[in-house]
Amino acid sequence: MSVFQEFRDFAVKGNVIDLAVGVIIGGAFGKIVDSLVNDIVMPVISTLLGGHIDFTNLFIVLGHAPEGVPRTFDALKKAGVPIFAYGNFITISINFLLLAFFIFQMVKVVNKIRTMDAPPALPTPEDIELLREIRDSLRK
């Protein structure tokens, strides 16, 4: 069997294709959560904290910024100035927490649907029940 044939057999298995679909959907879902955090959650949080705080522009410059470079996150990053970007970290952390929460909720719903669709447990046969009673009697 050639390497190409082995690879083809591996690639067309159901699990690999399911994984690929999951990765693609996960990437799209990540963008949705990114937008939720950056466009909805962070503006509300910054307003509640007393002003229009842009968390991405919360940083500490660790190096020397060249003359003429604006003191914004993007400009300093492009100039190669080392910065301690704690605001960006806060934004990404909130993004992660929301994404993890949404995925947890999705898994919870899927598990609930699976238990609802699962066939009911078969009743224990009478002879097994009788054997269990005998076993329990012998233990006493």
MDTraj code that builds the backbone (N, CA, C; nanometers):
import mdtraj as md
import numpy as np

residues = "MET SER VAL PHE GLN GLU PHE ARG ASP PHE ALA VAL LYS GLY ASN VAL ILE ASP LEU ALA VAL GLY VAL ILE ILE GLY GLY ALA PHE GLY LYS ILE VAL ASP SER LEU VAL ASN ASP ILE VAL MET PRO VAL ILE SER THR LEU LEU GLY GLY HIS ILE ASP PHE THR ASN LEU PHE ILE VAL LEU GLY HIS ALA PRO GLU GLY VAL PRO ARG THR PHE ASP ALA LEU LYS LYS ALA GLY VAL PRO ILE PHE ALA TYR GLY ASN PHE ILE THR ILE SER ILE ASN PHE LEU LEU LEU ALA PHE PHE ILE PHE GLN MET VAL LYS VAL VAL ASN LYS ILE ARG THR MET ASP ALA PRO PRO ALA LEU PRO THR PRO GLU ASP ILE GLU LEU LEU ARG GLU ILE ARG ASP SER LEU ARG LYS".split()
xyz = np.array([
    [0.0855, -0.1178, 0.0000],
    [0.0000, 0.0000, 0.0000],
    [0.0900, 0.1239, 0.0000],
    [0.0627, 0.2167, -0.0884],
    [0.1458, 0.3361, -0.0996],
    [0.1133, 0.4351, 0.0122],
    [0.2030, 0.5265, 0.0303],
    [0.1845, 0.6308, 0.1317],
    [0.0611, 0.7148, 0.0967],
    [0.0442, 0.7435, -0.0321],
    [-0.0727, 0.8220, -0.0739],
    [-0.2024, 0.7508, -0.0396],
    [-0.2072, 0.6196, -0.0639],
    [-0.3266, 0.5400, -0.0341],
    [-0.3547, 0.5409, 0.1166],
    [-0.2489, 0.5255, 0.1987],
    [-0.2665, 0.5277, 0.3442],
    [-0.3182, 0.6633, 0.3910],
    [-0.2600, 0.7708, 0.3338],
    [-0.3030, 0.9046, 0.3722],
    [-0.4488, 0.9269, 0.3325],
    [-0.4872, 0.8829, 0.2136],
    [-0.6245, 0.8994, 0.1681],
    [-0.7212, 0.8245, 0.2601],
    [-0.6836, 0.7023, 0.2982],
    [-0.7690, 0.6261, 0.3894],
    [-0.7832, 0.6963, 0.5238],
    [-0.6736, 0.7544, 0.5705],
    [-0.6765, 0.8270, 0.6979],
    [-0.7622, 0.9532, 0.6863],
    [-0.7454, 1.0278, 0.5779],
    [-0.8108, 1.1582, 0.5635],
    [-0.9614, 1.1471, 0.5440],
    [-1.0085, 1.0382, 0.4861],
    [-1.1519, 1.0291, 0.4601],
    [-1.2273, 0.9579, 0.5713],
    [-1.1576, 0.9204, 0.6779],
    [-1.2282, 0.8630, 0.7920],
    [-1.3186, 0.9693, 0.8524],
    [-1.4281, 0.9266, 0.9090],
    [-1.5264, 1.0198, 0.9637],
    [-1.4724, 1.1090, 1.0728],
    [-1.3869, 1.0555, 1.1603],
    [-1.3373, 1.1354, 1.2723],
    [-1.2518, 1.2520, 1.2260],
    [-1.1707, 1.2318, 1.1241],
    [-1.0840, 1.3384, 1.0749],
    [-1.1684, 1.4491, 1.0129],
    [-1.2672, 1.4115, 0.9358],
    [-1.3535, 1.5114, 0.8728],
    [-1.4338, 1.5858, 0.9794],
    [-1.4838, 1.5136, 1.0791],
    [-1.5555, 1.5793, 1.1893],
    [-1.4651, 1.6778, 1.2619],
    [-1.3406, 1.6395, 1.2827],
    [-1.2453, 1.7278, 1.3494],
    [-1.2207, 1.8532, 1.2657],
    [-1.2061, 1.8364, 1.1349],
    [-1.1840, 1.9512, 1.0477],
    [-1.3027, 2.0470, 1.0519],
    [-1.4224, 1.9931, 1.0467],
    [-1.5424, 2.0775, 1.0546],
    [-1.5460, 2.1492, 1.1893],
    [-1.5118, 2.0779, 1.2967],
    [-1.5097, 2.1392, 1.4297],
    [-1.4103, 2.2534, 1.4399],
    [-1.2924, 2.2358, 1.3795],
    [-1.1901, 2.3413, 1.3829],
    [-1.2383, 2.4640, 1.3065],
    [-1.2996, 2.4419, 1.1901],
    [-1.3490, 2.5546, 1.1096],
    [-1.4596, 2.6282, 1.1840],
    [-1.5543, 2.5543, 1.2391],
    [-1.6636, 2.6181, 1.3139],
    [-1.6089, 2.6863, 1.4389],
    [-1.5116, 2.6230, 1.5046],
    [-1.4500, 2.6835, 1.6234],
    [-1.3824, 2.8156, 1.5909],
    [-1.3152, 2.8216, 1.4760],
    [-1.2515, 2.9474, 1.4350],
    [-1.3534, 3.0567, 1.4117],
    [-1.4628, 3.0216, 1.3454],
    [-1.5687, 3.1198, 1.3213],
    [-1.6339, 3.1613, 1.4528],
    [-1.6556, 3.0653, 1.5419],
    [-1.7154, 3.0956, 1.6710],
    [-1.6223, 3.1858, 1.7527],
    [-1.4922, 3.1612, 1.7415],
    [-1.3944, 3.2466, 1.8102],
    [-1.4029, 3.3906, 1.7627],
    [-1.4250, 3.4102, 1.6324],
    [-1.4383, 3.5463, 1.5798],
    [-1.5649, 3.6131, 1.6324],
    [-1.6712, 3.5350, 1.6456],
    [-1.7963, 3.5902, 1.6996],
    [-1.7755, 3.6343, 1.8441],
    [-1.7099, 3.5502, 1.9234],
    [-1.6846, 3.5854, 2.0637],
    [-1.5887, 3.7039, 2.0710],
    [-1.4901, 3.7087, 1.9811],
    [-1.3985, 3.8231, 1.9749],
    [-1.4767, 3.9528, 1.9533],
    [-1.5680, 3.9496, 1.8589],
    [-1.6500, 4.0673, 1.8321],
    [-1.7376, 4.1013, 1.9522],
    [-1.7942, 3.9991, 2.0158],
    [-1.8767, 4.0212, 2.1345],
    [-1.7965, 4.0927, 2.2434],
    [-1.6745, 4.0461, 2.2660],
    [-1.5910, 4.1067, 2.3702],
    [-1.5499, 4.2481, 2.3316],
    [-1.4956, 4.2653, 2.2109],
    [-1.4399, 4.3950, 2.1711],
    [-1.5468, 4.5000, 2.1412],
    [-1.6611, 4.4574, 2.0866],
    [-1.7605, 4.5539, 2.0414],
    [-1.8762, 4.5753, 2.1382],
    [-1.8973, 4.4800, 2.2302],
    [-2.0125, 4.4925, 2.3205],
    [-1.9698, 4.4935, 2.4670],
    [-1.8963, 4.3911, 2.5106],
    [-1.8639, 4.3770, 2.6528],
    [-1.7638, 4.4831, 2.6991],
    [-1.6531, 4.4988, 2.6271],
    [-1.5492, 4.5920, 2.6730],
    [-1.5971, 4.7375, 2.6760],
    [-1.6740, 4.7860, 2.5780],
    [-1.7249, 4.9230, 2.5910],
    [-1.8156, 4.9416, 2.7129],
    [-1.8968, 4.8413, 2.7442],
    [-1.9839, 4.8514, 2.8620],
    [-1.8989, 4.8538, 2.9887],
    [-1.7996, 4.7655, 2.9960],
    [-1.7126, 4.7622, 3.1145],
    [-1.6376, 4.8935, 3.1298],
    [-1.5842, 4.9463, 3.0204],
    [-1.5091, 5.0721, 3.0310],
    [-1.5997, 5.1873, 3.0721],
    [-1.7254, 5.1875, 3.0263],
    [-1.8191, 5.2924, 3.0673],
    [-1.8524, 5.2793, 3.2156],
    [-1.8708, 5.1551, 3.2632],
    [-1.9008, 5.1337, 3.4048],
    [-1.7845, 5.1738, 3.4946],
    [-1.6629, 5.1681, 3.4421],
    [-1.5454, 5.2047, 3.5209],
    [-1.5186, 5.3549, 3.5196],
    [-1.6121, 5.4327, 3.4655],
    [-1.6024, 5.5767, 3.4796],
    [-1.5550, 5.6510, 3.3576],
    [-1.5534, 5.5935, 3.2469],
    [-1.5113, 5.6662, 3.1278],
    [-1.4977, 5.5726, 3.0110],
    [-1.4574, 5.6280, 2.9034],
    [-1.4403, 5.5476, 2.7828],
    [-1.2968, 5.4985, 2.7766],
    [-1.2687, 5.3995, 2.8570],
    [-1.1348, 5.3424, 2.8645],
    [-1.1192, 5.2411, 2.7519],
    [-1.0136, 5.2562, 2.6747],
    [-0.9819, 5.1588, 2.5716],
    [-0.8764, 5.0664, 2.6301],
    [-0.9164, 4.9448, 2.6617],
    [-0.8270, 4.8525, 2.7308],
    [-0.7031, 4.8181, 2.6488],
    [-0.7143, 4.8234, 2.5153],
    [-0.5962, 4.7911, 2.4350],
    [-0.4898, 4.8988, 2.4474],
    [-0.5274, 5.0174, 2.4875],
    [-0.4285, 5.1244, 2.5041],
    [-0.3832, 5.1393, 2.6490],
    [-0.4052, 5.0387, 2.7317],
    [-0.3495, 5.0379, 2.8668],
    [-0.2192, 4.9590, 2.8612],
    [-0.1089, 5.0275, 2.8704],
    [0.0211, 4.9625, 2.8613],
    [0.1261, 5.0488, 2.9295],
    [0.2400, 4.9873, 2.9540],
    [0.3555, 5.0575, 3.0103],
    [0.4703, 5.0391, 2.9120],
    [0.5308, 5.1488, 2.8709],
    [0.6434, 5.1426, 2.7777],
    [0.7668, 5.0990, 2.8553],
    [0.8292, 4.9916, 2.8090],
    [0.9465, 4.9376, 2.8780],
    [1.0778, 4.9835, 2.8147],
    [1.0713, 5.0287, 2.6926],
    [1.1923, 5.0733, 2.6233],
    [1.1814, 5.2194, 2.5863],
    [1.2728, 5.2604, 2.5006],
    [1.2741, 5.3987, 2.4546],
    [1.1942, 5.4088, 2.3253],
    [1.0986, 5.5000, 2.3224],
    [1.0185, 5.5223, 2.2023],
    [1.0874, 5.6256, 2.1152],
    [1.1080, 5.5959, 1.9867],
    [1.1722, 5.6929, 1.8973],
    [1.0884, 5.8202, 1.8836],
    [1.1555, 5.9284, 1.8464],
    [1.0869, 6.0566, 1.8271],
    [0.9864, 6.0447, 1.7140],
    [0.8728, 6.1065, 1.7312],
    [0.7718, 6.1112, 1.6269],
    [0.6763, 5.9931, 1.6256],
    [0.7000, 5.8948, 1.7126],
    [0.6098, 5.7793, 1.7188],
    [0.5003, 5.8107, 1.8204],
    [0.3732, 5.8056, 1.7776],
    [0.2647, 5.8313, 1.8724],
    [0.2651, 5.7276, 1.9847],
    [0.2212, 5.7668, 2.1002],
    [0.2218, 5.6756, 2.2148],
    [0.0901, 5.5973, 2.2199],
    [0.0668, 5.5200, 2.1142],
    [-0.0477, 5.4309, 2.1088],
    [0.0054, 5.2885, 2.0972],
    [-0.0780, 5.1937, 2.1344],
    [-0.0382, 5.0524, 2.1333],
    [0.0082, 5.0090, 1.9954],
    [-0.0719, 5.0377, 1.8936],
    [-0.0386, 4.9936, 1.7579],
    [0.0891, 5.0582, 1.7057],
    [0.1037, 5.1884, 1.7280],
    [0.2209, 5.2592, 1.6763],
    [0.3486, 5.2108, 1.7452],
    [0.3443, 5.1918, 1.8768],
    [0.4623, 5.1453, 1.9490],
    [0.4969, 5.0015, 1.9110],
    [0.3946, 4.9181, 1.8892],
    [0.4188, 4.7799, 1.8462],
    [0.4884, 4.7777, 1.7114],
    [0.4379, 4.8619, 1.6169],
    [0.4970, 4.8676, 1.4831],
    [0.6402, 4.9191, 1.4879],
    [0.6686, 5.0081, 1.5825],
    [0.8033, 5.0641, 1.5953],
    [0.8981, 4.9673, 1.6648],
    [0.8444, 4.8584, 1.7180],
    [0.9291, 4.7588, 1.7836],
    [0.9699, 4.7955, 1.9249],
    [0.8937, 4.8843, 1.9862],
    [0.9231, 4.9259, 2.1231],
    [0.8651, 4.8210, 2.2184],
    [0.9457, 4.7722, 2.3137],
    [0.8904, 4.6755, 2.4093],
    [0.7905, 4.7447, 2.5027],
    [0.6706, 4.6842, 2.5116],
    [0.5665, 4.7397, 2.5975],
    [0.5044, 4.6276, 2.6795],
    [0.4616, 4.6643, 2.7987],
    [0.3908, 4.5738, 2.8889],
    [0.2424, 4.6008, 2.8674],
    [0.1777, 4.5181, 2.7831],
    [0.0407, 4.5442, 2.7379],
    [-0.0608, 4.4727, 2.8263],
    [-0.0789, 4.5222, 2.9472],
    [-0.1711, 4.4576, 3.0398],
    [-0.3165, 4.4779, 2.9987],
    [-0.3497, 4.5843, 2.9295],
    [-0.4865, 4.6065, 2.8831],
    [-0.5269, 4.5052, 2.7779],
    [-0.4352, 4.4762, 2.6874],
    [-0.4614, 4.3752, 2.5851],
    [-0.4790, 4.2391, 2.6510],
    [-0.4003, 4.2120, 2.7544],
    [-0.4129, 4.0861, 2.8279],
    [-0.5498, 4.0760, 2.8955],
    [-0.5986, 4.1869, 2.9509],
    [-0.7308, 4.1876, 3.0137],
    [-0.8380, 4.1549, 2.9093],
    [-0.8281, 4.2180, 2.7925],
    [-0.9252, 4.1933, 2.6856],
    [-0.9233, 4.0478, 2.6417],
    [-0.8051, 3.9922, 2.6212],
    [-0.7936, 3.8533, 2.5764],
    [-0.8400, 3.7572, 2.6855],
    [-0.8154, 3.7903, 2.8118],
    [-0.8617, 3.7051, 2.9218],
    [-1.0142, 3.7022, 2.9292],
    [-1.0771, 3.8176, 2.9138],
    [-1.2230, 3.8223, 2.9130],
    [-1.2767, 3.7444, 2.7929],
    [-1.2105, 3.7587, 2.6795],
    [-1.2472, 3.6841, 2.5594],
    [-1.2430, 3.5341, 2.5867],
    [-1.1360, 3.4876, 2.6505],
    [-1.1215, 3.3454, 2.6821],
    [-1.2302, 3.2979, 2.7778],
    [-1.2565, 3.3764, 2.8820],
    [-1.3582, 3.3366, 2.9789],
    [-1.4965, 3.3261, 2.9155],
    [-1.5308, 3.4217, 2.8300],
    [-1.6601, 3.4147, 2.7615],
    [-1.6661, 3.2954, 2.6668],
    [-1.5586, 3.2721, 2.5921],
    [-1.5551, 3.1586, 2.4999],
    [-1.5683, 3.0273, 2.5767],
    [-1.4951, 3.0139, 2.6877],
    [-1.5028, 2.8924, 2.7687],
    [-1.6438, 2.8749, 2.8270],
    [-1.7060, 2.9835, 2.8697],
    [-1.8410, 2.9764, 2.9244],
    [-1.9408, 2.9318, 2.8178],
    [-1.9315, 2.9902, 2.6981],
    [-2.0237, 2.9519, 2.5904],
    [-2.0039, 2.8062, 2.5510],
    [-1.8808, 2.7612, 2.5420],
    [-1.8550, 2.6213, 2.5055],
    [-1.9068, 2.5293, 2.6157],
    [-1.8870, 2.5667, 2.7419],
    [-1.9403, 2.4880, 2.8527],
    [-2.0918, 2.4745, 2.8415],
    [-2.1589, 2.5857, 2.8119],
    [-2.3040, 2.5823, 2.7993],
    [-2.3479, 2.4949, 2.6812],
    [-2.2741, 2.5024, 2.5709],
    [-2.3075, 2.4187, 2.4550],
    [-2.2909, 2.2711, 2.4879],
    [-2.1824, 2.2347, 2.5549],
    [-2.1594, 2.0950, 2.5923],
    [-2.2677, 2.0477, 2.6882],
    [-2.3067, 2.1339, 2.7797],
    [-2.4120, 2.1003, 2.8750],
    [-2.5432, 2.0713, 2.8035],
    [-2.5782, 2.1532, 2.7049],
    [-2.7019, 2.1318, 2.6285],
    [-2.6931, 2.0028, 2.5473],
    [-2.5788, 1.9793, 2.4831],
    [-2.5627, 1.8578, 2.4029],
    [-2.5731, 1.7345, 2.4919],
    [-2.5110, 1.7373, 2.6083],
    [-2.5197, 1.6230, 2.7006],
    [-2.6638, 1.6000, 2.7472],
    [-2.7370, 1.7079, 2.7694],
    [-2.8771, 1.6950, 2.8113],
    [-2.9598, 1.6325, 2.6994],
    [-2.9341, 1.6733, 2.5760],
    [-3.0062, 1.6160, 2.4618],
    [-2.9723, 1.4687, 2.4463],
    [-2.8456, 1.4333, 2.4658],
    [-2.8052, 1.2931, 2.4550],
    [-2.8752, 1.2066, 2.5594],
    [-2.8875, 1.2559, 2.6823],
    [-2.9543, 1.1763, 2.7852],
    [-3.1037, 1.1661, 2.7576],
    [-3.1617, 1.2693, 2.6971],
    [-3.3035, 1.2640, 2.6626],
    [-3.3280, 1.1640, 2.5497],
    [-3.2348, 1.1556, 2.4547],
    [-3.2485, 1.0657, 2.3408],
    [-3.2037, 0.9235, 2.3706],
    [-3.1351, 0.9038, 2.4822],
    [-3.0852, 0.7703, 2.5153],
    [-3.2029, 0.6774, 2.5444],
    [-3.1903, 0.5533, 2.5007],
    [-3.2994, 0.4596, 2.5299],
    [-3.3081, 0.4357, 2.6807],
    [-3.4287, 0.4139, 2.7294],
    [-3.4432, 0.3907, 2.8738],
    [-3.3721, 0.2613, 2.9135],
    [-3.3250, 0.2606, 3.0356],
    [-3.2554, 0.1416, 3.0853],
    [-3.3529, 0.0248, 3.0910],
    [-3.3039, -0.0889, 3.0463],
    [-3.3882, -0.2083, 3.0503],
    [-3.4044, -0.2537, 3.1945],
    [-3.5220, -0.3035, 3.2279],
    [-3.5405, -0.3523, 3.3649],
    [-3.4518, -0.4745, 3.3884],
    [-3.4047, -0.4859, 3.5118],
    [-3.3189, -0.5979, 3.5469],
    [-3.4017, -0.7260, 3.5444],
    [-3.3500, -0.8300, 3.4782],
    [-3.4248, -0.9568, 3.4736],
    [-3.4502, -1.0106, 3.6145],
    [-3.5595, -1.0854, 3.6263],
    [-3.6027, -1.1359, 3.7564],
    [-3.5005, -1.2302, 3.8186],
    [-3.4335, -1.3116, 3.7363],
    [-3.3351, -1.4048, 3.7917],
    [-3.2139, -1.3308, 3.8490],
    [-3.1765, -1.2194, 3.7877],
    [-3.0653, -1.1393, 3.8408],
    [-3.1060, -1.0779, 3.9746],
    [-3.2281, -1.0288, 3.9828],
    [-3.2773, -0.9718, 4.1097],
    [-3.2762, -1.0788, 4.2195],
    [-3.3182, -1.1968, 4.1856],
    [-3.3205, -1.3067, 4.2816],
    [-3.1795, -1.3416, 4.3279],
    [-3.0849, -1.3456, 4.2329],
    [-2.9454, -1.3736, 4.2692],
    [-2.8883, -1.2639, 4.3588],
    [-2.9238, -1.1410, 4.3335],
    [-2.8763, -1.0299, 4.4179],
    [-2.9329, -1.0420, 4.5594],
    [-3.0600, -1.0794, 4.5712],
    [-3.1205, -1.0976, 4.7032],
    [-3.0494, -1.2096, 4.7792],
    [-3.0194, -1.3188, 4.7106],
    [-2.9472, -1.4313, 4.7737],
    [-2.8092, -1.3847, 4.8191],
    [-2.7397, -1.3115, 4.7324],
    [-2.6062, -1.2614, 4.7668],
    [-2.6132, -1.1713, 4.8908],
    [-2.7099, -1.0806, 4.8932],
    [-2.7225, -0.9899, 5.0060],
    [-2.7578, -1.0659, 5.1345],
    [-2.8404, -1.1681, 5.1220],
    [-2.8761, -1.2509, 5.2391],
    [-2.7540, -1.3240, 5.2926],
    [-2.6717, -1.3743, 5.2030],
    [-2.5526, -1.4459, 5.2445],
    [-2.4506, -1.3523, 5.3127],
    [-2.4454, -1.2311, 5.2706],
    [-2.3545, -1.1335, 5.3307],
    [-2.3934, -1.1053, 5.4762],
    [-2.5239, -1.1041, 5.5046],
    [-2.5726, -1.0745, 5.6389],
    [-2.5446, -1.1930, 5.7262],
])
top = md.Topology()
chain = top.add_chain()
for i, resn in enumerate(residues, 1):
    res = top.add_residue(resn, chain, resSeq=i)
    for name in ("N", "CA", "C"):
        top.add_atom(name, md.element.get_by_symbol(name[0]), res)
traj = md.Trajectory(xyz[None], top)
